[in-house]
């Protein structure tokens, strides 16, 4: 069963679990938090990570370890991804408005055709 979108944002994993899952030291995760790459939820001073956080951490780890991108580069890439996602959302909204206008025009033409007869 697929998880709902809101469930991907729910904090589920403690730092020790995430560090084992991603095979990095917990201090590395803390450093990524200090750098602003990730912002885990806090419950009684305990860090809890969501599935979305894990996806973002996987990207950061892949960029740094596999591709050799430095922290400044990671920061730029993450910002660009955020801006790209915002632009895609805006484009989707614009296309929906366009679709609505075209649909309304088409429905209007259909009504006029059937009303004439």
Secondary structure, 3 states (H helix, E strand, C coil): CCCCCHHHHCCCEEHHHHHHHHCCCHHHHHHHHHHCCCCCEEECCEEEECHHHHHHHHHHHHHHHHCCCCHHHHHHHHHHHHHHHHHHHHHHHHHHHHHHHHHHHHHHHHHHHHHHC
